[in-house]
Amino acid sequence: MTEELNMIYDEVTSSNEKSMGHFESELTKIRAGKAAPAMLQSVMVDYYGSQTPLQQVANVSVMDARTLTVQPWEKDMLGELMKAIVNANLGFAPQDNGEMLIISIPPLTEERRRDLVKRAKAEAENAKVSVRSNRKDALDMIKGLKDDGLSEDMQKDAEAKIQTITDTFTTKVDELFVLKEKDIMTI
């Protein structure tokens, strides 16, 4: 019986780690006014007829706190890269200097910062919902084991352990949100 319980613990932990990974990747998409290569992660470029991630056709680097540079591996791709960045609707206006694209990151207004915090809070809530859903699935599996002969004491202990795992991940979500909020609101 303990083998099945350990499998359930591992499964809920694994599911929660996936939820955290998704939450962290969503937070990186919320820009805090500082230049970061991850800002262009979602940009897809038409590379000889197929949609390709920008990072696979160019080198994206940070020139300074407010400037990104996009250096294509093929000079012919400058126009395609510029078009892809503009079409990605990120609010950037890349400038072509013949060698690379230079993207100036505009400073955020107070209102825009508040909107970004709301978006981060919504992502945090989605992550918490996912963690709670994982808890519910694990508790259902434990209830299924009760029918297979799991004692009531072992069931209570297992439920308590699942709740501890859930609390740990919920706390991590809250901590990440607070860090992101501080990052967004810092000018």
Summary of the structure (lengths in Angstrom):
residues: 187
radius of gyration: 22.5
end to end distance: 54.5
largest distance: 72.4
contacts: 543
relative contact order: 0.17
helix: 64%
strand: 14%
